[in-house]
Amino acid sequence: MDVAERVGREAERGGCPSVDVQSMDHFDPNTLPTESTVIFVVSTTGQGDPPDTMKVFWRFLLKRNLGSSWLEGLHYAVFGLGDSGYQKYNFAAKKLDKRLQDLGAKPIIEKGLGDDQHPSGYEGALDPWLMSLWKTLNHVNSTILPEMSEILHPSMNKLEHPKFKIMYHASNEVVQHDSHISDLKDMKNVIERARSMSPSLHGHDHGEPHYLLKMVTNKQLSKGDDGRDVRQFVLEPLASVVEYQVGDVLEVLPGQNPAFVDVFIKRCKLDPDSYITIEPWSGERDAMDSYVNGSSDHPIQLRTFVSRAMDVASASPRRYFFEASIDNNNN
């Protein structure tokens, strides 16, 4: 969703009167003919397959009863995310572009193809493609982007209002639920509260973990000279017996290295012993949908939240992180 969110931010910055960023599995394809302008961001998985979130949408578009004029009122653009190292590079985006034209939709500009092999990653193609998109839209209908200058020459005070707010509480103001974890049940409850308070975990199972496992074996199977790191993990349940069926998927929620957590907190000049709650700003419908009711009633220690719900060691910051950081420093 990173690219789609960036498209939405830039459209809002340009003054677009109506911007709605949705995952394809949340969009009703029956309403597509009623839309005037849609920007599609599509990744490719496996052997040129569409991602899981697109499969229902794609099957709908392949219906035979959809005529060649079904989308004659729609103007669209497609940007694909792929890797030219694979044979079916950006295949899903290419197929979507062709199918939309077969159904009568009109492309605003030529499809864009992001390539992970580019020195700048997909942004090497995204940056010029987006600029071409905005200029073309503005040329066709200037009312779509009445503040086009803010896209061409963005000012930091135009960054949109954040969807969530973080409330800080001194340690002496709250009941300290997670300062002393005495048993497995306490640990499960702490993990549940940390995950339920994280907006980034929207769409995941917000309940407490079903099982707690201890890693007893971490054995490297690959030789290491081919660039791969294949390992065998042996996990041992700490309490109840793990029940599973063939085909089940194991979701692993690793903990953070305490040293990395300390460095992150220190770098951000945060108080590790303070407590926080995360709440959506009023009026943010989508934010409310992804927020778990009641999580604000139980503040959680900042250190616990970082270690249980964030990835501070391996995750790469989004481009928007630096934009927002510049804005905060200027203020």
C-alpha positions, 0 to 999 in steps of 0.5 A: 500500500506504500505506493497507493498511499503516496499517490493519495497523498500527492493528489490531496496535496494538489487539492483533489476534491475526492481521494479514496485509497483502498485495497482491491479486496475492499473495492466493489468492482460492480461500482467501477463504471460509476467512477470517473478516474481510478489509479491502480497500483499492482504488484506481481507474485509467483509466476506472473500471478496477481496478489491475493488482494486482487484475485477476486477483483481480477476474476470479476473483470474476466466475466464474459458478460462484461461488454467492450463498452462497460467501462467507456466512462472510466479514465485510469492509470496503472503502475506495476511493481515488479522485478525484471529478474523474473520472466513474467515481469510486471505481468499482473499490471500488464494484464490489468492494463489490457483488460481495462482497455478491452472493457472500454476504459481510456488510459490517462498515460502509458502504464508505469512499470516499477523495477526492484532491479533499478538502482533507486528501486521502483521509485526510479520509475514511479517519480517521473511516472507520477509527475507525468500523471499529474501534469496530464490530469491537470491539462485535461481538467484543471479542476481535478488538481486546483493546487497543482503547484503544490505537487510541482513545488511542495511546501512542508506545511501541506503534509496531511494531518496524521490519522493517529495520535499518540498520547503519553502518560507518566508512569505514576499516572497509570496502573502498570499492567506490564511492568512485571510479567509473572507467567505465560498468561501475562505475556500473552495479554501484553502481546495482545495489547501491543498488537491491538494498539498498532495501526500497522497490524490492521487486517491481522488477527488482533487476538492474543497469540494462540501458542508461545513457542521457544526456539531450541534449534536454529541450524543453517542448511545452506552453504552460504556461498550462493547468497541464500540463507536457508535455515531449520528452526525447531520450536518447542511449545512452552505450555499446551500442545500445538494443534494444526492441520496440513496446509496451516500457516504459521505466523511468527511474531518475533521479539526485538533485540533489547539493544536495538530497542534501546538505541531506537528509543534513545535516538528518538529521544523518548522516555522508555518508562512512559506509557502510551495509548494510540488513538485515531483522530476524530473524523478518520473513518478508515483509521477507526476501522483499523483501530481496536475498540478499548485499547486506549483504556489500557496504556502500555509501556513505550518500551513494550510497544516498541519491542512487541509491535514494531520492527526497528532493526530490519525495516526500511523507513518509507519515503514519507517518514523523511518528509514528515521528519523534515516537517516536524523539524521545521516546526 
